[in-house]
Amino acid sequence: MNLQMSRPVVITDVKSALNESPETNIDDEAPDVPMPKNYLVLTILTCFCPAYPVNIVALVFSVMSIYSYNEGDIEGAQRLGRNAMLVAIASIIIGLLVIAIYLTVHFTTHKF
């Protein structure tokens, strides 16, 4: 009985075939760009301000900035990060105004 064995697959043959494929040739790709600022910590802190619809929008912009960067859209991530910062600043200002108005009304209408 003559058993004929098949030739075993050599791992280096598979690796060399994969290394030569155009999908794995990363020499001509652009270098990794550092992640733009997304102001996630600032937007989380603004969630403690009493301007709830506005600060939630800032948080959503910040998370969308991270998602855009992960998808490779660097310009979109920068734009969304800048929008997150502007909306977070607006949320802080609105929150301080709400607190100031509340304190003004509280201390001018109540007798000591």
PyMOL commands that set and color helices and strands:
alter all, ss='L'
color gray80, all
select helices_A, chain A and resi 11-19+22-24+40-46+52-71+74-109
alter helices_A, ss='H'
color red, helices_A
deselect
rebuild
show_as cartoon
